[in-house]
Each structure stands twice: as C-alpha cells, then as structure tokens.
Amino acid sequence: MGTRGTEESRRRGGGAPPVTPRAPDDLRTIAVVGPSGSGKTTLVEALLAASGTISRAGSVDAGTTVGDHDPAAVRQHRTVGLSVAPLVHDGVKVNLVDTPGYVDFVGELRAGLRAADSALFVVSATEEVDVATRAVWDECAAAGMPRAVVVSRIDHQRADVDAAVAGLRAALGDGVHPVYELTQDGLLGLISLQRSVCTDGVRTLADPDAADLERVRPDRDALIEAVIGESEDEALMERYLAGEPVEPEVLIRDLETAISRGTLFPVFLVSSLTGVGVADLLDALPRAFPSPLERPLPVATDPHGRRRSPLTPDPDGPFAAEVIHTEVDAYVGRVSLLRVFSGTLRPDDTVHVSGHGMADRGHADHDADERVAHVYTPLGGSLTEVPYAIAGDVCALTKVASAETGDTLSSPAEPLLIDPWPMPEPLLPVAVVAKTRRDEDTLSRNLARLTAADPTLRLERNAETGQLVLWCMGDSHADVVLTRLREGGAEVETEPVRVSLRETFAGPAKAQGRHVKQSGGHGQYAVCEIEVEPLPRGEGVEFVDKVVGGAVPRQFIPSVEKGVRAQLENGLAEGCPVVDVRVTLTGGKAHSVDSSDAAFQTAGALAVKEAAARAGVLVLEPVDEVAVDVPDEHLGAVLEDLSSRRGRVQATDAGSQSGRSVVRAAVPATELLSYSVDLRSLTSGAASFTRTFAQYEVAPEGAPTSSRLR
C-alpha cells in the first residue's frame, strides 16, 4: 500500500504494487494530452480499471479520480498538474502521464512531454480540433515524437465520429488514419476485420457484417496502403498491388513499427463510460507505442556546461534523471517525480542534485549531494515503495530537500546537467501582501516551496513600488497559486499592481537653493544656483559643474551633486525617479564657518524642487514592444483592441504558419497588466504574445498607473 493518498483512492485500490520492470523494453511512458474537457483523465481512469490497477473508475465531477488528487484540481473539476498513473498489461509497465489541457498549465504539459516517449492525443467527438491541440501536435512533430489519437465521448448525443475523424485529418495532416470504425454495436478493426463488442464493460470479438465490410473498405484500403508504404518488406507492396491477400499479422506488425517511428498516427475510438474501445486501446499500448530504447534522450553536460557523452537508456549506465514535477504533500512533505533517462536508482543511493539556468525565474543555481531513503512508484496521489527504478521509468522520491522542478539528479562521481525543457513566459502579474506581520514569514516559506515546484511561476520584488509580484500564466494559474499559499497557512491578500513610472522636466528652468539656518549657536549656510534642461529619452541624469571664481568651494560641489541626485531619485510631483535631465551648477555662496556638506546637500535638493515648480514636471510611463501571433480571422479584433489600449501598431507581418499574422505594436505597460487574459478571451485562446521593454514615454493626463487583476 502507498504511503499517501486519499481514503477514496485507497478504497478503490489505488497504490497496488505494479510489476517492477527489469529492462527498458518492458516500459512504455505515454503523455496523455488534449484540450481541457476532452476526457483525458476519464480515459486514464478507464484504462486503469480495465487493467485491474484500480477496482473501479473514479469520477472527475466527484473528485475521485487517481489523476486529479490535487485539491485545486478537485475544486476546478479539471487537471491543474501532471500526474503519473502506471498500469501493467501483457507484462509491460505503461506509465500514463496525465497532463492538463488548459493553457494556463502548459508548463505541466511540456514537463509531461519531456517525461514521455510518445503522446496520446485525446479529442472529443463533440468538438473540433482546437488551436492549442494543433500547436502541441506541431511541437511533438518537430521533436519527432510518435503520436496517436483517441476520439473520446463517441457515445455522446452530439457526437459525430465521422466529422471528428475528418477534422483530425484536416487539422493534423497526412498520416492520420483510423484503425477502427464505429458499428451499430461496437467497433470494427480495419486490419483484423474483427468486430469488438462491449457489453457491461466486457469485450467480445465477433465476425463482421457484410454491410460493415463494404462501408469501411475505402478507409481500410487507405490504412493498408499507408502501412505497406512504411514497411521494410519491399515485396509487400508488390503483393498488395497484385491483389494478393496480406496476412493481418504482417500488417499489424508493420503498423506498430510505423507508429513507433512517428510516421503513422492511428486514431482509436473510445467511450470511457460504456467501455467501448477501451480494451482495444489497452491492447495497443504495450505493442504499438515505443519503448525508451527507441527514443533519443536529451543532451547532458556537466554543471559547468561542458558537453558529456550522450545518454543512453542503459540500466547499467551512469545515473541521470530529471525532476519533472514537484508537489508538497501534507504527510510526507516534498515529493519529486523523476524520469530516469540512464542508469538505475536504488534506495540509500547518494545523488547529486544540480539546477542551473533558471535564475530569472527565482531558481538560483544550486548543487548538492543528497541521500535517497526510498524509491517509489507513483499512482496519482499514492506512493508504493519499489526496490529500484531503471532507465526509462518514472519514479518518485520524498524529502530530497534541494530538488526543484527541472533539476538533474545524477551520480556524485559524475555530476550531470540536462538541458531543461522550454518554459513558457508568465505574463499575468498578481501583487500579493501578507495580511498581518505574523503571516509574512509563512508567506515567504510558502513562496519558496511554490517557486521550487513551478518553473512557470516567477517571483519578483519591485524595488521601486515595494510590491511582491507573482507572474502567472493566467487567471486559473493565479487562482491555484493563491489557494496553495493560503492552504499553507498564510493569510494573503492581493492589491492593485503598480508599474514603475518616471518623471522628467517639462522644460528648462533656472533656480536657487538656499539653506540658511541659525540654531543654538551653530549655523547652516549654503546657497547654490542651477540650470535644468530636459534631455532626450534614455539619456539619464547628468550633473555639470560650471562654477567660476570659487563661489561654491570645491569641497562642496560633490555635496551639491549628491543632494541633486538624491532629490531626483526620490521624485518630485509623483514621487517617481526623475530621468533624462541635465543639472548644471552655475554659482552659489558659502560661509567660512557655517557651510557644511549637509547644508549644500540640502541646498541642492531645494534647488531641484524650485526648478521643478518653475518648469513643470511630466510623468513618464514604460512602453513595451509587443508581438501578437494571431490567426487572420481574429486580426481585426486584435488591432482594434490594441488601439483601445493606446497601442501604436508598427507592423503586421505574415506569421510562421499559413493563416496567421504577427502584429508588432508599442503599448504602455499599464495597459498590458491583464492582456494575457483579455487576449485569450478575445481570440478563444488562439493568439499569444510576447513583450519586451522599449522605453519611457510621456503619459497622458489621467492615464492609469496600476490595475487590480483579482
């Protein structure tokens, strides 16, 4: 039995010890991906139940699934972090990596793809293929990852299986072929020509009807031609073209080879609720999906960036693993999920933990040696102790204090660093503050745990506004982060996010700073005269000494400059730093006894204030260069929205894909505080954007300086 997990998961059999594989060929690790609501988690439950891993399938709505064990997932009724669900079928251990479908949690999706050797896309028969699914498909294609598709919810009253398959072919391109067709009472295998009938969750095989055979002939011919086209047996095509029958066993073998190579993408039909197609998909997992031996491994260096020998999935090779997910359990503390790429991990081993290259996300470079007490296999929220984890497997460790998501674990004798997977940039800022002083320490500890676990979360302390800002992927991500902070015992509130403004002089001015004071027999005497003129944007602050005749003694000129610069840094009208100005000291007066460094600093500051009162002050706001990647059908709406945000469109270029454009615009940063959420709503999640700081510009009167996002 596992060391943790809900009472419900224990009652349903969660945590039953799986077979511990002895060789990588006995392993399959498959990322289950697709849009939110497509039925990924329900499909995983059905496969676990069909394999006997759990006694019965749980429900997403009831919060009783193996995958969605996180309280945030139960509350939102959707997956918010990856989870691993292993099963054993035909003597092969299959790690199903259930990934979130909502765009806010794309970082977890990419971690799941890093952990996997293939991807199983789940698309509902009631929906079209969305933009996000096509993007992930293209990402997998670029990496050469084998893929298959499940059309789910085929029993739904709005389901249109034929339209769904046609949509898959149109959206995902060549190589997509159904391997089953829907019949009146089940499925028909296009190669085996066996009818699969599911009654009360039990599959039986039968001969096909003549009418079904004729109906599926075009799709069967297309599938067979695609399979033979990928076959290494050159005589097979000749036999087929000559009209000779080809044995189903030969076709199935070549089909499985084509799938593993990533050149053919089978489409399975499944109803997770009635069980139709579940057993057929389960049979395909160990046979048609690649083992770790068939996939290239990520590049590894030493912690100093020097290239090392390529990793191989050899259980006897040097140990190398990567932390793909981190969570904090109320009972056992920090839990690290690992994909083992090389070697074998055993209890009581000492490992080297190395994390580099994530300092911009709040993950300082770190290296440490730690002892592994136990090795576990995870089943959602349950952990079962195992004697080892070999190359190609996914395992879990507890209480490895220095390990963060994305870190590399390796042998202390040969420390390694694996290149991290690409991390999306968080673009939604949320300012948080502890409700009471007692909550500040708790908030700090909770933030440290969250940032260690979530590379898509960036923590920033704004030195100018004093705000603690969490940069999140979107509203749902922010909701999960805030909930976890509060569940950790910190009373946290949000406040309007403030941007860092600047000030500058509206025009030139001359002024005098006079600090003459007599108190208790000790006088203070300093007079300075200055000229102020604005400079072009980006020029900064200049101080020029043009004093002649010793009107201000040489030893006090640095004092005047210090006072001037301090006042400019503290701000004038809005209390923001003053930039792009030249201050020239032209004259002044001093007293042989009462003048001092402090007096001339004060005089310099007073002179700046007087000059500001005469010339006037302009408020400057930061302006970002924004690039919006948008489908052409949403281009007009995006342009109109940018205009409403005081954006200046600079160019509209063709995108990297047909039917898409990239809009480049200069937009005030205050207008972008909620842009990630608004753009997603405006384009149904089809557009994305990047932003980089460009410059400060004069803000119009009444322009916003902050925004409350939550």
ABEGO torsion letter per residue (X at the ends): XBABEBAAAAAAGBGBBBBBBABAAABBBBBBBEBBGAGAAAAAAAAAAAAGABABBBBAAAGABAABABAAAAAAGBBABBBBBBBBBGGBBBBBBBBBABAAAAAAAAAAAAABABBBBBBBAABBBBAAAAAAAAAAAAAGBBBBBBBBGAABAABBAAAAAAAAAAAAEBGBBBABBBBAAEBBBAAAGBBBBBBGGBBBBBBBBAAAAAAAAAAAAAAAAAAAAABABAAAAAAAAAGBBBBAAAAAAAAAAAAAAGABBBBBBBBAAAGBGAAAAAAAAAAABBBAAABBBBBBBBAAGBBBBBBBBBAABBBBBBBABBBBBAAAEBBBBBBBABEBBBBGBBBBBBBBGAAAAGBBBBBBBBBBABBBBBBEABBBBBABBBBGBBBBBBGBAABBBGBBBBBAABBBBBBBBBBBBBABBBBBBBABAAAAAAAAAAAAAAAAABAABBBBBBAAAGBBBBBBAEAAAAAAAAAAAAAAGBBBBBBBBBBBBBBBBABBBBBBBBBBBBBGGBBBBBBBBBBBBBBBBGAEBBBBBABBGGABBAAAAAAAAAAAAAAAAAEBAAGBBBBGBBBBBABEBBBAAABBAAAAAAAAAAAAAAAAAAAEBBBBBBBBBBBBBBBAAAAAAAAAAAAAAGBBBABBBBBABBGBBBBBBBBBAAAAAAAAAAAAAAAGGABBBBBBBABBBBBBBGBBABBBAX
